[in-house]
Each structure stands twice: as structure tokens, then as C-alpha cells.
Amino acid sequence: MTVIRRRPLLPLAIMATLSLVLAACNSTPDAPALTDPKDIVAKGVTSLVDVKSFEITGSFTGSVNAAQLGTFDLSTIRLAAAVDIAAKAARVSFDAPSLLGSKLDAIVVGDTAYYKVAGALATALRGSADKYTKVPFPTGSANPAAAATDMTRLVAQLQEQLAKLPSVLSRGPDEKCGDLDCYHVSTTLTGAQAGAFGASANLDGDLTFDLWTRKRDYRPARISLSIASPTLGTLGMAFDIRYDVSVGVSAPPADQILP
């Protein structure tokens, strides 16, 4: 008679149970739930203090009317940025084929910046599309990378601006940011309010600001701005943010820098 041995299933069941327990213990619990839109924005700001690195991806919609230059489609524009807090290094790339073929690739490492440009920006910045132009920062001048990586200072500035916000914050339905649950807060400023808040005084329409913050740690996951102006046009920009990722920002090789 054939004997069916079931004992090996017991260790497997124990191992599976232990794996589930360990996974539950190691998962990061969500931060306490928030309901007040002001608290959501405030927590989103203060959550940035301990950020080690981040990446930003920007996209644009609509069109803008430029005086004497006509109307420009913004949907082809792409922006990407990476910042390493500890290394005080940053990289930004901007590709706008619809804006007279403008393109920018800029790197800041320590006290030195490198950039290469194409299109309309090449004339304005007097740079090359093929190799980087090296620009050391003068002693005592402000370092953009240092400013972009001073999170404590940035948080203080954002809190100061938040306190001056002239419009009411409203909370919308919670939404997904990729695979994460997010809060959604928005506000709309008139042209006059936007001007008093630091935007262009010539804005003759409304500016809408939307913020999505991750429920698990309050960090902003997506920021968007949209403008509806009879003169300027209807346009929007959105920025998706990832945190504590390997950004790998470094100076370009010597053979890619103009002598």
C-alpha cells in the first residue's frame, strides 16, 4: 500500500505564515489621517525636511500667446530634474521643440555649473548644443545647488508663503498617485490675488493650484498649475515627484566640456 506523507507541508505552512508576519512588521504604516486642507498642505511642506534626494518630471498642456511671436503649443514640452541633497548636486533638462527649438541641459555640482543649449536659448545664453559650457560660481555668490538642497530653508520659505495665501483651500476626493493613495487639495486665485502673491501683475485670468500628497508620509506626489487668461491663453503644467531615489548627478566628462 502506498503511503502519502504530508509532514513536509507543515514546514512550508510555517514558513509562509512567518513570511506574512515579517512583511506586515516591516511595512511602513500610513501616517495619521488628515481632514483639514490646511493641515494637508502644512504637513506636505514639513515632510520635505528629511528628504535625501528627489526627481521631478514635468509636463505641459495648452498653448500660450506670446506678443509678436504668435501662439506656442506647450504639449510637446518636457522637463526633468534630479537633486541630490547630500552631494549638493542637481541636474535639469528642458526640451521645448515648439518654443523655437529650445533645449537646455544644466548640471550643478558643488561650486560649478555646466550647461549646453540649443534653439532660441543658445542665442540668449551664448552656449553650445554639442558641449557643455563650464561656469564656476564666484566666491561669495549664491550657489543654486546649495539653495535647492537646503531643505530646512526651503520649508521655512514655503510655510511663509502658505501663511500669505489669499484664497481658500479646498479638499477634493482622495485619489491615486500611481499606486499610492493621496490627498488632493486645490485653490484658485484671481489675477489680482495672484499678482499680490508674487505672480505677474499682467495676469488677467484665474490661476488654479492643485496639490496631491501621499497619505503614508504626507510628501507631495504631484503639483499642478493651470491658467485661464483671455490674453495669455489656457495652459497647464504638472510636476510628478519621486523621493529618495538614486539620481546619479555628476559633472560631465572632460571631453564633453568646451575648453
C-alpha positions, 0 to 999 in steps of 0.5 A: 500500500502506498503511503502519502506523507504530508509532514513536509507541508507543515514546514512550508505552512510555517514558513509562509505564515512567518513570511506574512508576519515579517512583511506586515512588521516591516511595512511602513504604516500610513501616517495619521489621517488628515481632514483639514486642507490646511493641515494637508498642505502644512504637513506636505511642506514639513515632510520635505525636511528629511528628504535625501534626494528627489526627481521631478518630471514635468509636463505641459498642456495648452498653448500660450500667446506670446506678443509678436511671436504668435501662439506656442503649443506647450504639449510637446514640452518636457522637463526633468530634474534630479537633486541630490541633497547630500552631494549638493548636486542637481541636474535639469533638462528642458526640451521645448521643440515648439518654443523655437527649438529650445533645449537646455541641459544644466548640471550643478555640482558643488561650486560649478555649473555646466550647461549646453543649449540649443534653439532660441536659448543658445542665442540668449545664453551664448552656449553650445548644443554639442558641449557643455559650457563650464561656469564656476560660481564666484566666491561669495555668490549664491550657489543654486545647488546649495539653495535647492538642497537646503531643505530646512530653508526651503520649508521655512520659505514655503510655510511663509508663503502658505501663511500669505495665501489669499484664497481658500483651500479646498479638499477634493476626493482622495485619489491615486498617485500611481499606486499610492493613495493621496490627498488632493487639495486645490485653490484658485486665485484671481489675477489680482490675488495672484499678482499680490502673491508674487505672480505677474501683475499682467495676469488677467485670468484665474490661476488654479493650484492643485496639490496631491500628497501621499497619505503614508508620509504626507510628501507631495506626489504631484503639483499642478498649475493651470491658467485661464487668461483671455490674453495669455491663453489656457495652459497647464503644467504638472510636476510628478515627484519621486523621493529618495531615489538614486539620481546619479548627478555628476559633472560631465566628462572632460571631453564633453566640456568646451575648453 
